[in-house]
Amino acid sequence: MKNYDTLIIGGGAAGLIAAVFSARGKKSTAVIEKNSLPGRKIRITGKGRCNVTNNCDVRTVIANTPTNGKFLYSALTAFPPSEVMDFFESIGVALKTERGRRVFPVSDKASDVAKALSDAARSSGAEIINAEAESLVQSDGSLSGVRLRDGRTVFCRRVIIATGGLSYPGTGCTGDGYRLAESVGHSIVPCRPSLVPLETEEHFDYDAEGLLLKNISIKLTDTVRKKVIYDDFGECELHRYGLSGAVIRSASAHIREEKPAPGRYVISIDLKPALSEEKLDQRILRELSVANTGTVSDIMQTLLPRGLIHDVLAAAGTDGGERCADMSREHRRALVRTLKCLQRTVSGFRPIDEAIVTSGGVSVREIDPKTMQSKLLPGLYFAGEVIDYDCYTGGFNLQCAFSTGMLAAIN
């Protein structure tokens, strides 16, 4: 097959941006993508809206990258959020900034981002080869090509591995890049899910399954260190297995163990963050006086979604059947404390195929941070989630994919 200057394995966020900058640099470029449609994972990110980046500075991105954030300094400096935003505007994707400085396409369609990237790669001169990479081909101690699963060999001068991690395997992220990197001597840091729902020891009632709580706040406490290691405000989703939602996924990134020790991590949910305990107590007193002959369960409907009432009452030590007029001060105070601090003990992560990103991957110790080139094999580069870094939610993961892809391409 044709001999290329740059061959990119993986047509996701990092791979497509690398293709654009490689082709714009007058290098003959091709992307090997096993899916029939490039950018498949991009199309489902941000619940189908695609949180392109975060409208912040480089230091903020690094602060929101708990694993190997400093390694990304050169890449982020070379292609910071402001320039990523300018790039997308230049290829026809109008952007807007929302709460938390999250950047989305004005259309709210992730497919627009994926299509614009694919079109930009092709219009810049890059080719897209619909095939699957089988192995790397070496000659005289350096890369000379990629052998495809169908037996063909594509020759090249440089290879960028941008195959993603293990999250969302249905989009093609099945760990191919790890296998290719290992085959030439690279170390792979064990992978685990990140930005993933959490399983808890306590189970919610069936009526609470899928319930979305808005405007709540959470705290994640490490009981061994006796320290709150994460707190946030936003949305949380309840499930029989435990908790999901944006704030929970971000909290999961702070649990660094592959399997959390029993009882070590506790999530406290403040169901009424706008009210102090004193004001919440006063409100409940008013509700009790108005519904004097009713039951405690009756007044709970003015405070909580119906599906959550049973769990909160159980955690407060009451079944809710007592009359409002008979509710003791002790029971009332227990209810207030529960509403302000509904606790769930983390027992583990949900499967990696439910994670937004993968923590782990090709060791950064074996990659030059100034070029993204392998320190072990000349001509081999890495970009995106295949590298051992992971970020919090808010557009930071895609930003790092774009930055590393661009840096690999220009080098």
N, C-alpha and C positions, 0 to 999 in steps of 0.2 A: 504494500500500500504506500501511499504518498509519504514522503519524509517531511515531518513538521519541525518547526523550531520549538514550539511548546505544545505539549499534549496534557490535557487536564482530565483527570479521572473523577467524574462526578459533576452533574449539571444542576446543583442546588445553588444556594445563595453565594457561597464562597467561590464555587466553580464558575458560575456565570459571570460574576464580576471580574474574576481573573481573566476570563476569555475576552471580555470587553477591553481591558487595559493591555492585555498581551497583543491583541489584534491592532489596537490603536497605536501600539509601539512598533508597528510594521513587522511583526513576527508572524509567520504562518502558524496558525493556531487551530486546534481541534479539541472538542470536548467529547469524551466517551461517556455516554449516559445510557444506562440500561432500561430506564423507563421510556415509554414512547413519547412522553411529554416532559420536557425539562421543567425544573422548578416545582416539582410536585409537592414537596413539603412546604414550600413558601405559600402555596395556595390554601393551606389549612391553618396557617399560623394566625395567632390573634383571633381565634374563633372565626376565621374566614375574612378578617379585616386586615391582617398583617401589620404588626407594630414594627415599622421599618427601622427605627432607631430611637434614640432619646435626645431631645434638644438640650444638650448639656456640654460641658467641657470634658477634656480627656481625663482629668483627675477624677471626675465623678464616675466615668465609665469604669476606671480601674477600681475605685472604691466599691463598685457594685459587681466586681468580679472576684469572689472569695477564693477561687482556685487559680493561682498563677497570674494574677492581674498585672503584676509588674513586668512579666515577660512580654506583655502586649503593648508596652509603652511605645516602642518604635513604630509598630503597625498603626496604632491609634493616632500617633502624631503625624504620620504620613497621610492618613486618610481619616480625619476626625469627623464627628457627627455633622458639623456644619457643612463639610465638603460632601459627605454622603447625601445630605439633603439637597445640596446644589446639583449633585449628579442626577438624582431621581427627577428633580424638576426639569433638568436639561433633556431627559429622554421622555418627557411627556407625562410624568406622574406628579400631579399637583398634591401637595402635602398640607397637613394641618397638625397643630400641636394641642394635645388634650391634657387632662389632669395627670400630674406626675411627670409632665414634660414628654409624655409619650407621643411619638410621631406616627400618624397613619395617613394613608392616601385619602384625599377628599372624597373619593368615590366609595370608601369603606369596602373596597373589594380587593382581597389579596391576589386574586387572579390578574388584576391590572398590573400589579408589581411584577409577578412572575412573567407575564407576557412582555412587558416593557423590557425586562432584563434579557429575555431570550431574543427579542427583536434587536436590541442594542448589540448583543454579541454577534448575531448574524450580519447586521448592517455594517458592523466594524470589520467584517471579513472572516470571522471565526466560523468553522464548520462544526456541525453536531453529528457525531457518529452514534447511531442507535445500536449499541452493543454492550457486552459486559466484559470488563477487564479480568483476565485470568491470572496473569503474572507479569512481573517486570523483567525486561531483557537487559542484560549487562554485556558490555564489551570493553576489554582492557581496563577494568576497574571502574567504569562509569556507565551510566544508563545509555541505552541505545534504542529502546523502544518498549512497547507493551504488547504482550500476546493476548489476544482476545479469546473468549470462551469458544467461539466458532472455529478456532484454529488459525485465523489470520494474525499477522503481526503488523502493528503500526509503528513505523520508525520515527524517531525524534531526537532532538538534542537535549530537551529538558522535560521533566514530568512534574506536574503538581497533583498531589493526592488531595482531593476535596470531597471525600465520600460521605461526610457526616459521621454520626455516632451510631447508637443502637435504638434511639427513641423513634417512635412511629415507624416500625419496620415495614408497614404497608406502603410507605412512600419510597422504599428502596434502601433505607438506612439499616443495613444488616451486618455491619462490621467488616465490610470488604477492605476498607482502608487499613484496618488493624492487621489483617492477614497479609496484605501486601507489604506493609512496613516491617512486620516481623520477619518476612522472608529475606530481607536484606540486612537483618541484624538489629533493628530498632526494638527498644523496650516499650512495652505497653503497660501503662498504669491501669490496674484492675478497674473495670467500669462498673458504675452503679448509677441508678436513676437520680436525676436532679430536677428540681421544679416539678415535683410529682405529688399526687395525693398521698396522704398519710393514713395508715391503719392505726386504730386505737384499741386499747384493751376493753373499753366500754363501748357498747353498741347502742345506737339510736333505735328508737321504736320504728316499726314499719311505716307508720304514718309520716315520719320525718324524712323518709327516703327521697333524695333529690331536692329537698327544700333548700332554696337559695336565700340566705340571710344577707341583707344589704345594710351598709353603714354600721358594721360591728367593728370592734377592735380585738386584736389577739396579742397575747404574749407567749413566747416560747421560753420556758425555763429549763436550764440544765441543773437538775437537782444535786448532782455531784459537786459542781462548781458553785452551787447556790447563787446562780446569776441568771438574770433575764438576758438571753442572747439574741433575741429578735422581737420586735413589736411592730405592728402595722395596723392600718385601718382600711376597710374596704368590704369585699364580698367573700362569703364563705358558704360552701355547699355541704349539706349533711348527707351521709350515706350510712347504710348498715355497717359497712366495714370501717368507717371513720369520717375523715374530713377531706374536702377538696376546695377548689376555688383559688383565686389569685393570691390571696394572703397566705394560704396554706402552702401553695407551691413554693412561694418565696421562702417561707419558714423552713421547708424541707432542705433547702440548700445550706442551711446552717448546721445540719446534722451530718457530721463528716464520716461517722462510722458506716461501714457497709451494712451492719446489722446492729441497730441501737440496743444497748443493754436494757433489760426489763426495768421499767420505772424511772429511767434516767431523765427522759424528756417529757415535760408536761405542757400542754397547751391550755391556756386560760382564755375563755371567750367572754368579752364584755358585751352583753346583748343590748345594753342601754348606755353607750359611752357618752351621750349628751347629758346624762343626769348623774349627779353625785349620789352616793348612797343615801344621804340625808333627804335629797329632793325626791329620789325614787321611793323612799319610805313614806314620805308625805303623800305622794301620788297614790300609792297602794292604800293608805289609810282612807283617802277620799273615795276610792273605788269601793272599799269595804263598807263604808257608811252608806253609799248610794244603793249598793246591792245587799242591804242588810239581811234580807231573808234568803238570798241566793247562796250558792256555794263558791268556794274559792276558785274552783275550775271555771265558773262563769266569768269572774272578773279577769281571769288570765287571758281571755279572748280579746280584751282591750289592750293587752300588753304584748302578746306574742302571736305568731302564726299558729293556727290550730294544731298543725302537725308536731309542733315542738312542745306543747303544753305538758304532755305526759312526762317527757324526759326531764324537764325543768322541775316539775313538782316532785318527781321521784328523787332527784338529786338534792332537793331541799328537805327531804324527809317527810313528805306528806302526800296523800293520794288525791288531794283536792276536793274530797267529798264533804269536808266540814263546812258548816254554815259560816258565812262572812262574819256574822255577829259573834261567833264563838272562836274566831281565830286568835290564838294567843300572841303576845308580843314576841315570844321566842320563835314561834313558827313564822311570823311575819319577817323578823330580822333574818332568819335562815333563807327565806325566799328572796329577800333583797340581795343577800350575799351571793346566792346562786345566779341571779340575773346579772350581777356584776362580775361574776367569776365562775362560769360553767367550765369545769375542768375535764380534760380528756388526756389520758396517758398514752403516749406514742408507743406502739408495739412494732412498727416497721414501715417500710415503703410499699407502695403499690408496685406492680410489675413494671419493668423498664419500658415496656411498650405503651405505658400510659404516661410516661415522662415527656416533658417538653424538650429537655436536653439530656445529654449523657455527661456525667462527671467521670474523668479518666480518659485514657487514650494515649497517643504517642507522647512519650516523655519530652517535656520542654528542654531537658538537659541535653538532648541530642539534636536540637534545632537551633540554628542561629537566629536570635530574635530580630536582628537588623535586616535579614533577608528572607527568613522562613525556609532557608536551605538546610537540608540534612547535614549534620556534622560527620556522618558516617559514609554517605555515598554522594559524590559530586553529581549535580544535575537533578537531584531529587528534592522537591519542595513540598511543604504541607500548608493547608489553609482550612480554616473553619473548625467545625466541631470534632473532627478526627484528632485534633490536638488536645492535650490534657489541660483544658480550662473550662470553666462554666460560670455563668453570670446569673444574677437575679432577673426577675421579670421586669419589663419596662422598655424593651427594645435593645437591651445591651448585648444579648447573644447575637442577634443579627448584625448589630454594629461591628462586633468583633469578627464575624464571618466576612463582612465586606472589607474590613481593614486588612486582615490577614490575606485575603484573596488578592487584593490590589497590590500589597507589598510583595507577595510571591511573584505576581505577574511582572512587575516592573524590574524585578531582579533576575 
